[in-house]
């Protein structure tokens, strides 16, 4: 199927989602790989990991053109090689997502809702957060919290952050999609963020973006 959405959040920020229905050979024809990409690709043992890797490159080409290249820092955080934009990537099951912006730091996470997430919610939900008791909405509500926290973890560059202790999602009522608020508090960070969430089939998707008033992008 390829790219199922390409949504401009503003003039500088675009979000795309790719549904993986192609085989490896088809995606190899759609993705553009440089020598470093080819080296990483050959290192993957599983077909699913190869498909994820290729779908990211195919979606990136769809969003930014075939010259765009991804590199990673020591924490495996992705950056564009030319430093022209901020970028965040997520994939789960058959979906891959990318959000990228010229002016805003970004974070995105999507999850296929196939697990009994309630069984390990204690690992990421803190006492300030409220989860609905409605059985029909509880699973989705927990997945929104999980994706939101992963998105904030990414936008804050991952280092020294506890998903449960340092990230809090403000209480909200569950809808198919909506806007929520979250905060990150550590010794180095004390900041609040808007987050947008949505459901696609059996997936939860959350993204966040914030303009810090600087266009300088570093890896």
Secondary structure, DSSP 8 states (H G I E B T S, - for coil): -EEEEEEEEETTEEEEEEE--S-HHHHHHHS---HHHHHHHHT--SHHHHHHHHHHHHHHHHHH-TT--EEE-TT--EEETT--SEEEEEEETTEEEEEEESSSEEEEEEEE--S-GGGGGGGT--TT------HHHHHHHHHHHHHHHHHHHHHTTSTT--TTTTEEE------SEEEEEEEEESSS-EEEEEEEEEEETTEEEEEEEE--S------
